[in-house]
Amino acid sequence: MSADAQPNPKQRANVAYPPEPPIAGRDKAAVGALCVVCGDRACSHLYYGVAACHGCKCFFWRTVKSGLSYSCRFDGRCSISTAGRNACRYCRFNRCLKSGMKLEAVRMDKKNDKVLKRKRSDIDSDEFDENQENIEAPGLKRQRMDHRLLTSSLMLIDRTASDGNGKMPSLRTLVSLSMVIEEPEILDGDRTEMSFRACVPADEMACAESERRLLTWAIDWTRQVADMEDAISNNDKISLLRACCVPLTLLELGIRSSVIAATAATAHIIGTATAASGHVLPLPNNTYLLPNVQPPSNCFLTPNVIQALLKWTERHLKPLQLSPKELVLLKALVVLNIDAHGLSSTGESAVGALRDRVHTALFQQCADVCESSKAAGRLAKILLLLPQLHVSFPTVV
């Protein structure tokens, strides 16, 4: 059976995935409702927050649980309909997200305690003693599953926030933060694909484009992370955005600077030694800024900030060699600032709860990439980056 094939009606009653919430707590879809993704007949209940058909809910669950990523040959412009929903998985998954399917609503399968006990009883006693430390308790296993799901969701957020959607820029009109939070499609024309190859020096036009693209990226990151908790209102999201926009953007630029490869064009323009040492600040449209060269007059970064950011990256960020999963968890911690001015009491509690989950997942990730005895020390070094981002760059134009 192919990856997108659907079981026949007689099989559906026995399908074990995706796991479904208890009947008592599940909202019903309207009679005759259509799938918000492909337009097919929707199931009788809401799945992941929306009315969806069996095929699309299974596709969404499978993609999130497995952490799959797709690509589109047509710049994300494929039409998703009942007849052609399997033609492009990239566009189908993006349609799922834009239609309101919630990443955090996906739940991992729960192991049956009785089955687990029965499996343990079948193991020879000597063999059990030898491998006992490798068998996790059900509660610990569920916690690890939650960490994996949370991290996978953040990885997806990071990918979708950086991807382009192939749409033409709209006419420049003044919009408020509340409008872009409530209606994300307003910024569709500004969601160009972010690329940090650092090919040519940034001019005034490149700086203006980069500033707008990075702001859109920060808005998308904040909105999608906050969407993981229903108790975080739109006003709370705006408060989080105002508090995290600068440090989150600087962190992303620092990350890109630490991993940039010296291309032939870069080496020719700024010198091989400078390029190899990473003393170049790449922007999301394949341009770059230099620490000892005056930036364009409209640049959103001052010369002092550029120098300080590159110095901080070289001294504090680069030596840690953070994994992609550690990086997205760190970005989430930047967003989830419980001290953000204007947070409601309900929002503060929800942000704190989600932040605790991210902290625990980050510690688990540290334990996965280094020895257990060094995990706490690595976590401490990563967390020390947060106050540095807030106090080291006080002036950003």
N, C-alpha and C positions, 0 to 999 in steps of 0.2 A: 504494500500500500504506500503511495507517495506521501510526502510530508504534509501536503494540504488536503489529502483525501479525507472524506467524512464517513463515519460509520453509518450503516443503514439504520432505519428506525428501530429495528428489533435489537440492534446492538447498543443503541444509545443508553438504554437503562442500565447497562452494566459497565459503561465507561467510567474509569476511576479518576480521570482527569478532565478538565482542571478541577481541583478541589472546590467544593461549593460551600457557602456559608449555611448555617442552620436555617431551616425553613422559616422559623418564627421571626428571624431578624432580617429576612430578605424582602426587598421591595418588589412589587409586581409591576410588570410592564403593562402599558395600556393594551386593551384588546385590539388585535389587528396592527400593532406597532411594527414598524420596519426597522431593520438593522441600520444604525446610524453610520456604519462604515460602508456597506455595500448595497444596501437597499433591499436585501432579502427579508423574508418573514422572520421577525425576531422571536426569541424564546419567550416563554410566559413570564419570566422574572428578569430583573435587571442584573447584569453581570459587570463587575468592575465599575459600577456607577452609571451605566448606560444600557439602553436596549440594544442587544446584539444578537445576531444569529449564532447557531452552534459553531459554524465554521470559523467565524471571526473571533469569538471568545476563546476558542481553542488555539487559534493562531496567535493571539495576543499573549495568552498564558504561556505557550511554548516558547515564544520569543523572549519574554521577560525571565522566565525560570532558567533558560539555557544561556542567557546573556548573548544572544545572537545579534549580529550586525549584518546589514544588507547594503547593497549599492544599486543605484538606478542608472541605466544607460541614457536616460532622456531627461536628466537634470531635475528629477522629482516632479515631472509634469504628467505622469500616467493617470489615466482615468480609472477609478475603482468602481466597478459595478458588479452586479450579480454574475454576469457572464464572464467578466475578465478580472475578477478579484485575485486570481492566482498568478496573473501575468507578471506582477512586480511586487515583491514582498516589501521592498523599501517604502514604496508609496503607500502600500496597504498598512504598514505599521505606523507611518506618519499620520495617516488618516485616523487610525485608532487613537493616537495621542491627541490629535486636534479635536476629535469628537468627544473627548472627555474621559476616556478610559484611564483609570488611575493605576499607576505602576505599583503603588503601595498596597493596593487591594489584592494583589496576587499573593496567595499563601502556598507554602510548601506542604507536601504531604506529611501527615503525622503518623509516626510509627505506632502500631498497636502494641501496647505493653505486653499483652499476653503472647503475641507472636514473638516478641523479642525475648521474653523469658523462655519460651519453648526452644528457640534457637540456641540459647545459652545452655540449656539442660542437655542438648544433644552433643555438646562439645565434650571431648574427653577431659577429665579433671586435670591431668597434667598439662595438657595443651591449653586449657583455659587459664591456668595459673601463669603460663608463660606469656600469653597474649592479653591478659586481663586489662592491662593499662591502655591497650589499643581499642577497647570496647567502651564507647561513651554512654553515659546515662541518657535516657530519653530527653530529659530536660535540657542537658547540655547540648545534645544534638539539635534540638529545636532552636536553641539560642544561636548556634553556629549557622543554622539555616536562615534565621532572621538576619544575621550579619551579612551573609552572602547575598540575600535578596536586597538588602539596603544598599550594599556596595554596587551590585549590578544595576540598581535603579539610578544611582548617582553616575555611574559610567554612561548609562543611556542619556541622562540629562546633559552630560558633558559633550557627548557626540552630537545630539540634536541641536544644542545651543550653538555649536560651531559650524554646523552644516549650512549650506545655502539651500534656498527653495526654488531658485530659478525664476522668481517673479521680478518684474520690472519695478524700479523705485516709483513710488507714488508722488504726487505733487506735495511739496513741503507745506504742511499746515501745522499750526500750533496745537499740540495735544498735551493733556495733563497726565501725570503719573497714574492717577486713578483710571483714566481711559485706557492706557496701555496695559494695565494690570487686568482690567475687566474684559478688554477686547484685544488680545495679543496679535490678532491678524492685522491690526493697524500698522504694525512695523514689518509686515511681510516683505516689503520692498527693500528693507535695510538688512535682511538676513542673507547676505552674500556669504559664500564659503570662505572661512577664515584660513589663510595660508601665510606662514611665517618664514618664507625662504630667504628673505633679506637680500634681494637682488639689486635694488637701486636705492639711493638716498631718498628720503621722504621730502616732498615739496609741500607747499601749502594745501593743495588739493588732497594729497595723500594723507596729510595730518587730519584734515576735516573728515575724510571718509573713515579713517581709523577710529577717530573719537566717536563717531556716530555708531560704527559697528561694535566697538567695545561696550558702549553704553547699552545697545540692544542685547548683546551677549550677557551682560550683568543683569539686566532686567529678566531675561529668560531663565537664567540660573536661579535667581532669587525666587521668582514666581513658581517654578517647578519644584524647588526644594520645599518651599512653604506649603505647596499643595499636598505634601505628604501628611499634613495634619489638618483636618477639617476645621479645627478650632481657631486656626490662624486666619483672621479676616483680611479683607483687601487693604484696610487701613494699616493693619499690622504688617502686611507685606511691603507697603510703602515705607514704613518705619525701618524695616529690615534693609530695604534697598538703599535708603539714604545713609544708613550706617555702614553698609558693606561695599558700596559701589567702588570707592577708591581703593581700599585694601584688596578687594577681590581682583580688580583690574591689574593692580601692581603685581599681585602674586602670579597672575596668568602671564604677564609680560616677563617676570623673573623666571618662571618655568621655561618659557619659550627661549629666553636668552641662554639658559643653562644647557639646553640640549641642541641648540642650533648647530648645524654643520656648515663648515666654511665652503660655500659653493665657489665655483671658478670666478663668477662675476664679483662676488664679495671679496675674494682674495685679491682680485685685480684692482678693485677700487680702493679698498681701505688697507691693503697690505696683508700679506699672509700671516705675519706674526700676530697682528691685532685680531684678525678673524679667528685664528686658531685658539687664541686665549679667550674667545667669547666676549670681547669687549665691544659688543654691538647690541643694540636694543631693537629687535625685530618688531614690526607692526603687522597687523592681520591682513595687509594687502600687498605682501611681498616687498615692502620697503623697510628702511631701517633708520635709526638715529644713532649718532656717535656721541660719546661722552665729552669729547674735547672740541666739538664743532657746534657752533651756535645753531639751534634748531629753527625751523621756520617761525615767523612771527606769530602765527595763529596756533602753534603747537600747544597741546593740552598738558605737556610736561615741561617744566622749567629745566635749564641746564643742571642745576644743583640736584634736582630729583633724579634725572637720568644718571648722573654720576653716583649718587647714593644708592640707587636701585641696583646698578651693575655691581657695585662694591658689596652690597648686602647679599646679592645672589652668589657672588664668588666666595664670600666668606662663610655664609651661614646655610644657604639653600643647596648649593651644588654638592658640598661634601656629604650630605645625607643620602644622596642618590635615591630619592624617593621613588617607589614603584607607582605605576599609574593608579592603582587602587588607593594607595596612601594619599596621592595628590588630590583625588576627587573627594576623599573624606576630609582632607584639610580645607578644601574649598567650601565644603558644606559647613564646617565649623566657623569659617569666616562669615558665612551668611547668617548662621544661627546665633546671633549676638543677643543674649538676653538683656544686655544693658542698652540696647537700641532705644533712643529717645522716642517716646510716643507709643510704646507697646502697651496694649491693654493688659489687665491682670490675667484674663483668660489666655490671651496670646502669649504672654510671658511664660505661663505654665506649659502651654503646648510647645513653645520653642525650647524650653528647658528639657522637656521629656524627650523630644526628638534629638536634641543635642547630646543627651546622655547616651542614647542609642548609638549615635555616631562615635562618641568617645569610646564606647565598649568595642564597637566594630574596628576602630582604628587600633586599639590595643591588640585585638585578635590578629589584625593584619601584621602588626609589628612582630608578634610571636611567630607568624608564619614565615617571615622573611629573615629572621635571625634567631639565635639561640634564646630559649625561654628566659634564661637568667639575664639577658641583655634587652629583653623586650620593654621593660619598664623604663630603662634609660633611654632607649630610642624614642619611646612615646614622649618622654619629658623634653627631649631635644626638638621634636616636631611641634609640640605645644608651645615652646618658647618662641617659635616663629610668629605666633599670633600677635603678642604685644609689640614685637618688633615692627610688624607691618603698620600698626596704628601710630607708633610714636616716632619712627625713623623718617617718615615722609610727611611732615606737617603741612607743607605748602605744595599743592598740586593745582596748577592752573587749568 
